[in-house]
């Protein structure tokens, strides 16, 4: 798959996951909302990587390649990498620890939403610079 085609597909996946997040948020399904936020951010990062001709095939690969190509060179703030790691951990709890799903709260998810918005504010300009349309995602993150 061509890098532009893959980047566009990843953007579409990021948008779909963010729409799922909105549904879960409105339905007060905080664990599911956390999962959707993680995947939305991960797909956004995968779109950025793909737009530069870099393809990641695992969660760990996304973290490593994102750090190597964007965080370490200073193009993206290091805290964005931390947000991704923390969301990954909470996603795993939400998906694989059903007895702990009730610990997720609106306040926690609101924090994660701010993380994703902050991340998007750094990532979207780089995607645009690489010729990827980010308008749909921009409109989606103006939530709630």
C-alpha positions in Angstrom: 0.0 0.0 0.0 1.3 3.5 -0.9 2.3 5.7 2.1 -0.4 8.3 1.3 -3.1 5.6 0.9 -2.1 4.0 4.3 -2.0 7.4 6.0 -5.5 8.2 4.7 -6.8 4.8 5.9 -5.3 5.4 9.4 -6.9 8.8 9.5 -10.2 7.3 8.7 -9.7 4.7 11.5 -8.8 7.5 13.9 -12.0 9.3 13.0 -14.1 6.2 13.4 -12.6 5.4 16.8 -13.2 9.0 18.0 -16.8 8.7 16.8 -17.1 5.5 18.9 -15.6 7.4 21.8 -18.3 10.0 21.5 -21.0 7.4 21.6 -19.5 5.7 24.6 -19.0 9.0 26.4 -22.6 10.0 25.8 -23.6 6.6 27.0 -21.5 6.9 30.1 -19.5 3.7 29.2 -16.2 5.0 30.6 -14.2 1.9 30.1 -15.2 1.6 26.4 -14.6 5.4 26.0 -11.0 4.9 27.2 -10.5 2.1 24.8 -11.8 4.1 21.9 -9.7 7.1 22.8 -6.5 5.0 22.9 -7.2 3.5 19.5 -8.1 6.9 18.1 -4.8 8.4 19.2 -2.9 5.3 18.1 -4.4 5.5 14.6 -3.6 9.2 14.5 0.0 8.4 15.2 0.0 5.6 12.7 -1.3 8.1 10.1 1.6 10.4 10.9 4.1 7.6 10.6 2.6 6.4 7.4 2.6 9.9 5.9 6.4 9.8 6.4 6.7 6.3 4.8 6.9 4.5 8.1 4.7 1.5 8.8 4.1 0.1 12.4 2.5 -3.2 12.8 2.2 -3.5 16.6 1.4 -1.3 19.6 5.0 -1.6 20.7 6.2 -0.7 17.2 4.0 2.4 17.1 5.5 3.6 20.4 9.1 2.9 19.4 8.8 4.4 15.9 6.9 7.4 17.1 9.5 8.1 19.7 12.4 7.5 17.3 11.1 9.7 14.5 9.1 12.4 16.3 9.7 12.6 20.0 13.5 12.2 20.2 14.1 14.7 17.4 11.9 17.2 19.2 9.1 17.4 16.6 6.6 16.2 19.2 6.6 17.0 22.9 7.7 14.0 25.0 4.5 14.1 27.1 2.5 13.0 24.0 4.5 9.7 24.1 3.6 9.4 27.8 0.0 10.0 27.1 0.0 7.2 24.6 1.7 4.8 27.0 -0.7 5.7 29.9 -3.7 5.3 27.6 -2.3 1.9 26.4 -2.2 0.7 30.0 -5.7 1.9 30.8 -7.0 0.4 27.6 -5.6 -2.9 28.6 -7.3 -2.6 32.0 -10.6 -1.7 30.4 -10.4 -4.6 27.9 -8.9 -7.4 29.9 -9.9 -6.8 33.6 -13.7 -6.9 33.6 -13.9 -6.7 37.4 -12.1 -3.3 37.3 -14.2 -1.7 34.6 -16.3 0.1 37.2 -13.2 2.1 38.4 -13.3 4.2 35.2 -15.0 7.6 35.8 -16.1 10.6 33.7 -13.4 12.7 35.3 -10.7 10.2 34.3 -12.0 10.0 30.8 -12.2 13.8 30.6 -8.5 13.9 31.4 -7.8 11.4 28.6 -9.9 13.4 26.2 -7.7 16.5 27.0 -4.6 14.3 26.3 -5.9 13.3 22.9 -6.8 16.9 22.1 -3.4 18.1 23.1 -1.8 15.3 21.1 -3.9 16.1 18.1 -2.9 19.7 18.3 0.7 18.6 17.8 0.1 15.8 15.3 -2.4 17.3 12.9 -0.2 20.2 11.7 2.5 17.6 10.8 -0.1 15.5 8.9 -1.3 18.5 7.0 2.3 19.4 6.1 2.6 15.9 4.7 -0.5 16.4 2.6 -3.0 14.5 4.6 -6.5 16.1 5.1 -7.2 16.5 8.8 -10.4 18.6 8.7 -12.7 15.8 9.8 -10.6 14.9 12.8 -10.3 18.6 13.7 -14.1 19.0 13.7 -14.5 15.8 15.8 -12.2 16.8 18.6 -14.3 19.9 19.4 -16.1 17.7 21.9 -18.0 17.9 24.2 
